[in-house]
């Protein structure tokens, strides 16, 4: 687990920026606003906000009551799972504590005050803080093992949908879900009955078949559109799935269309 932390008196504006890890801010005093994912959120003391890896965001201190906040950057296998349990995500980034729950500030400041301690101590304090976020969040969700598994699979399928057209790997997909590769592969196969690699190939070939039927672009360009720079590799993968070469598949469907 990665833990980086700090405490900041307001800058007028930060961003737009993209982070590689999760970044949680807790507002100690004052006010400000967050702009991300096409939405604007207004925050005040006692609230916090989460920024996810790859998420573009800009946040501003209030002109009349500028905020002071503590922040923590973190990552690791359980990071996304913890934030999911807290009900926090790209589309719902604002943490609001349940009534009477104000221990997050205590742990945030404790983490900042111990910034010079050993990495193991910082990781321990960070884990306690993440658990506190989950337990005190007003948006906390009760997720059983099956629901959590389904969440990971939906995350993976969504990631494939957005990235199949480039050279994406199973390791990258697993990392985007916050899971190690072996556990991700096991979870994926148990749920969908095929490995992530098999699913990715099938998905790409299905997209390729749609392009072959609906467009007249070259076979090489169809291959590049679904993540294959090498036309021979693409044609081989396509034939393994459909039993026909891309050119045979296109010719067959043109004939059927005109029949």
C-alpha positions in Angstrom: 0.0 0.0 0.0 1.2 3.5 -0.9 0.7 6.2 1.7 1.6 9.9 1.1 0.1 12.6 3.2 0.1 16.3 4.0 -1.8 19.3 5.3 -2.5 22.3 3.1 -3.7 25.9 3.6 -5.8 26.7 0.6 -4.4 27.5 -2.8 -6.9 29.5 -4.8 -7.1 26.7 -7.4 -5.5 23.3 -8.1 -5.9 21.6 -11.5 -7.1 20.5 -13.9 -4.9 17.5 -13.0 -4.8 13.7 -13.2 -3.5 11.4 -10.5 -2.0 7.9 -10.7 -3.4 6.8 -7.2 -6.4 7.6 -5.1 -6.3 11.0 -3.4 -8.5 11.8 -0.5 -8.9 15.3 1.0 -10.5 16.1 4.3 -11.7 19.6 4.9 -10.6 20.8 8.4 -12.0 24.3 8.1 -13.4 26.7 5.5 -15.1 25.9 2.2 -14.3 25.1 -1.4 -15.6 23.4 -4.5 -14.6 20.5 -6.6 -15.2 20.2 -10.4 -14.9 16.7 -11.9 -16.7 14.3 -14.3 -18.9 17.2 -15.5 -20.2 17.9 -12.0 -19.6 20.6 -9.4 -19.6 19.8 -5.6 -19.5 22.3 -2.8 -17.7 21.2 0.4 -17.3 22.6 3.9 -15.5 21.6 7.1 -16.1 18.0 8.2 -16.5 16.7 4.6 -14.0 15.2 2.2 -13.6 14.3 -1.4 -12.0 11.4 -3.3 -10.1 11.6 -6.6 -9.6 8.3 -8.4 -6.7 7.2 -10.6 -7.0 8.8 -14.1 -9.8 11.2 -13.0 -9.5 14.8 -14.2 -10.4 17.4 -11.5 -10.0 21.0 -10.5 -10.7 22.3 -7.0 -11.0 25.8 -5.6 -10.9 27.4 -2.2 -13.8 29.6 -1.3 -13.0 33.3 -1.8 -14.4 34.4 1.5 -13.8 31.3 3.7 -10.8 29.5 2.1 -10.4 25.9 3.3 -7.7 24.1 5.1 -7.5 20.4 4.4 -5.5 17.3 5.1 -4.9 14.9 2.2 -3.7 11.3 1.7 -2.6 9.7 -1.5 -2.8 5.9 -1.5 -3.1 2.8 -3.6 -2.8 -1.0 -3.3 -4.9 -4.1 -3.8 -7.7 -3.1 -1.4 -7.9 0.6 -2.2 -10.8 0.5 -4.7 -12.6 -2.1 -2.6 -12.4 0.2 0.5 -13.7 3.2 -1.5 -16.5 1.1 -3.0 -17.6 0.1 0.5 -17.5 3.8 1.6 -19.8 4.6 -1.3 -17.2 6.8 -3.0 -16.4 6.8 -6.7 -15.6 9.0 -9.7 -19.3 10.0 -10.0 -19.9 10.3 -6.2 -16.7 11.6 -4.8 -18.0 13.5 -1.7 -17.5 12.0 1.8 -20.0 13.2 4.4 -19.8 11.6 7.8 -22.8 10.1 9.7 -24.2 12.2 12.5 -21.8 12.4 15.4 -18.9 10.7 13.5 -15.9 13.0 13.5 -13.0 10.6 14.0 -11.8 10.9 10.5 -10.3 14.3 11.2 -8.5 12.8 14.2 -6.9 10.0 12.1 -6.1 12.3 9.2 -4.2 14.7 11.5 -2.6 11.8 13.3 -1.3 10.5 10.0 0.1 13.9 9.1 1.7 14.3 12.5 3.5 10.9 12.0 4.8 11.7 8.5 8.4 11.1 9.6 7.6 7.7 11.2 8.5 4.3 9.6 6.7 3.2 6.4 5.1 0.3 8.2 3.6 2.6 10.9 2.3 4.9 8.2 0.7 2.0 6.3 -1.0 0.8 9.6 -2.3 4.3 10.3 -3.5 4.6 6.7 -5.4 1.3 6.9 -7.1 2.4 10.1 -8.1 5.7 8.4 -9.5 3.9 5.4 -11.6 1.6 7.7 -12.8 4.7 9.5 -13.9 6.3 6.2 -15.9 3.2 5.4 -17.5 2.9 8.8 -18.5 6.6 9.2 -19.5 7.4 5.6 -23.1 8.4 5.1 -23.0 6.6 1.7 -21.6 3.4 3.1 -22.9 0.3 1.3 -23.3 -3.2 2.5 -21.6 -5.4 -0.1 -21.6 -9.2 0.1 -18.9 -11.3 -1.6 -21.1 -11.8 -4.6 -21.9 -8.1 -5.1 -18.3 -7.2 -4.7 -17.3 -9.8 -7.2 -19.9 -8.5 -9.7 -18.5 -5.0 -9.1 -15.0 -6.1 -10.1 -16.3 -7.9 -13.2 -18.3 -4.8 -14.3 -15.2 -2.7 -13.8 -13.1 -5.0 -15.9 -15.7 -5.2 -18.7 -16.1 -1.4 -18.7 -12.3 -1.0 -18.9 -12.1 -3.4 -21.8 -14.9 -1.5 -23.6 -13.0 1.7 -23.3 -9.5 0.3 -24.1 -9.9 -2.7 -26.5 -8.7 -0.6 -29.4 -5.2 -0.4 -28.1 -2.6 -2.9 -26.9 -4.1 -3.4 -23.4 -2.9 -6.3 -21.3 -4.7 -8.5 -18.7 -2.2 -7.1 -16.1 -3.3 -3.6 -16.9 -7.0 -4.6 -16.6 -6.4 -6.3 -13.3 -4.5 -3.2 -12.1 -7.3 -0.9 -13.1 -9.6 -3.0 -10.9 -7.1 -2.9 -8.0 -6.5 -6.7 -8.0 -3.4 -8.8 -8.6 -3.4 -10.7 -11.9 -3.8 -14.2 -10.6 -6.8 -13.4 -8.3 -8.4 -11.3 -11.0 -8.1 -14.2 -13.5 -9.6 -16.7 -11.1 -12.5 -14.3 -10.2 -13.1 -13.6 -13.9 -13.2 -17.2 -15.0 -15.4 -18.3 -12.1 -17.9 -15.5 -13.0 -17.9 -15.6 -16.9 -16.6 -19.1 -17.6 -13.6 -17.9 -19.6 -10.3 -16.2 -18.9 -9.8 -12.4 -19.2 -7.6 -13.0 -22.3 -10.3 -15.2 -24.0 -12.9 -12.5 -23.2 -10.7 -9.7 -24.6 -10.0 -11.6 -27.8 -13.7 -12.5 -28.3 -14.7 -8.9 -27.6 -12.2 -7.5 -30.1 -13.2 -10.0 -32.8 -16.9 -9.2 -32.3 -16.1 -5.5 -32.8 -14.0 -6.4 -35.8 -16.8 -8.4 -37.3 -19.1 -5.4 -37.0 -16.6 -3.2 -38.8 -16.2 -5.8 -41.6 -19.9 -5.9 -42.2 -20.6 -2.2 -41.8 -17.6 -0.5 -43.4 -15.2 -0.8 -46.4 -12.0 0.0 -44.5 -9.1 -2.2 -45.1 -8.5 -5.4 -43.2 -5.3 -3.9 -41.8 -7.2 -0.9 -40.5 -9.9 -3.1 -39.0 -7.2 -4.9 -37.1 -5.6 -1.7 -35.9 -9.1 -0.5 -34.7 -9.3 -3.5 -32.4 -5.8 -3.4 -31.0 -3.8 -5.4 -33.6 -0.9 -3.6 -35.3 0.1 -6.8 -37.1 -2.4 -7.8 -39.8 -1.3 -11.4 -39.8 -1.8 -11.7 -36.0 -5.3 -10.2 -36.4 -6.3 -12.5 -39.2 -5.2 -15.5 -37.3 -7.1 -14.5 -34.2 -10.2 -13.7 -36.2 -10.2 -17.1 -38.0 -9.7 -18.8 -34.6 -13.0 -17.2 -33.4 -15.2 -17.2 -36.6 -13.7 -20.0 -38.7 -13.2 -17.6 -41.6 -10.5 -15.1 -42.5 -11.6 -11.4 -42.2 -11.8 -11.2 -46.0 -13.9 -14.4 -46.3 -16.1 -13.1 -43.5 -16.7 -9.8 -45.2 -17.3 -11.4 -48.6 -19.8 -13.9 -47.1 -21.8 -11.1 -45.4 -21.8 -8.9 -48.5 -23.3 -11.9 -50.5 -25.9 -12.5 -47.8 -26.8 -8.8 -47.7 -27.5 -8.8 -51.5 -29.2 -12.2 -51.6 
